[in-house]
Amino acid sequence: MSSSPMQRPATRAARLSAIEETLAGSVITSQSQLASVLAAQGIEVTQATLSRDLDEMNATKTRLDDGTVAYVLAEHRPGEGVAARARRIELRMSRVISGLVTSVATARNLVVVHTPSGAAQYVASVIDRQSIEGILGTIAGDDTVMMVCSGDEVATDRAQWLLDIASGLASGASSEASSRSSSGASPESASGSVPV
């Protein structure tokens, strides 16, 4: 089963999403470069609109480690290494998801995540905001999230990864847990809930 390239509607929300993904995945040094990247995706935008969008998204020009000055969003750091970004995502997700994931199962390229009643949309939102490789998107009901992955093996890997994060076993989450325990705080008191 092959997947088709992502297509976007001609809406403001789709344009903002494209800008966010572009800034998260590429080093963009100017608005004209960003406009060209968006145009290649079929999104035509004026410089004035792009300027307003970047301002609204709190994108700022920042000097990266290599000296390049580029646009970055507070949550995305293009100069950051893959391992550092993965740890940061795991820490953020562990803080939020701990206590909200009650079970995880896979079915082909899908991951089904169960949560307490009313928490599924919040969990799905946290997953969607991270731009995690291999996760195409989520659908949430009241107490169930369906995570659509790019393949069967990716789904199996992401299900285990999510379980590890929810349990506090992921590399970034476990380092945070050990720093809490060395400071005398238990994981329960630090996060407000008992990890699953």
Secondary structure as the mmCIF struct_conf table of DSSP 4:
data_model
#
loop_
_struct_conf.conf_type_id
_struct_conf.id
_struct_conf.beg_label_comp_id
_struct_conf.beg_label_asym_id
_struct_conf.beg_label_seq_id
_struct_conf.end_label_comp_id
_struct_conf.end_label_asym_id
_struct_conf.end_label_seq_id
HELX_LH_PP_P HELX_LH_PP_P1 SER A 4 MET A 6
BEND BEND1 ALA A 10 THR A 11
HELX_RH_AL_P HELX_RH_AL_P1 ARG A 12 GLY A 25
BEND BEND2 SER A 26 SER A 26
BEND BEND3 SER A 30 SER A 30
HELX_RH_AL_P HELX_RH_AL_P2 GLN A 31 ALA A 40
TURN_TY1_P TURN_TY1_P1 GLN A 41 GLY A 42
HELX_RH_AL_P HELX_RH_AL_P3 GLN A 47 GLU A 56
TURN_TY1_P TURN_TY1_P2 MET A 57 ASN A 58
STRN STRN1 THR A 60 ARG A 63
TURN_TY1_P TURN_TY1_P3 ASP A 65 ASP A 66
BEND BEND4 GLY A 67 GLY A 67
STRN STRN2 VAL A 69 VAL A 72
TURN_TY1_P TURN_TY1_P4 ALA A 74 GLU A 75
TURN_TY1_P TURN_TY1_P5 PRO A 78 GLY A 79
BEND BEND5 GLU A 80 GLU A 80
HELX_RH_AL_P HELX_RH_AL_P4 VAL A 82 ILE A 97
TURN_TY1_P TURN_TY1_P6 SER A 98 LEU A 100
STRN STRN3 SER A 103 ALA A 107
TURN_TY1_P TURN_TY1_P7 ARG A 108 ASN A 109
STRN STRN4 LEU A 110 HIS A 114
BEND BEND6 PRO A 116 PRO A 116
TURN_TY1_P TURN_TY1_P8 SER A 117 GLY A 118
HELX_RH_AL_P HELX_RH_AL_P5 ALA A 120 ASP A 128
TURN_TY1_P TURN_TY1_P9 ARG A 129 GLN A 130
TURN_TY1_P TURN_TY1_P10 GLU A 133 GLY A 134
STRN STRN5 ILE A 135 ALA A 140
BEND BEND7 ASP A 142 ASP A 143
STRN STRN6 THR A 144 CYS A 149
BEND BEND8 SER A 150 GLY A 151
HELX_RH_AL_P HELX_RH_AL_P6 ASP A 152 SER A 167
TURN_TY1_P TURN_TY1_P11 GLY A 168 GLY A 168
BEND BEND9 ALA A 170 ALA A 170
HELX_RH_AL_P HELX_RH_AL_P7 SER A 171 SER A 182
TURN_TY1_P TURN_TY1_P12 SER A 183 GLY A 184
HELX_RH_AL_P HELX_RH_AL_P8 PRO A 187 SER A 191
BEND BEND10 GLY A 192 SER A 193
#
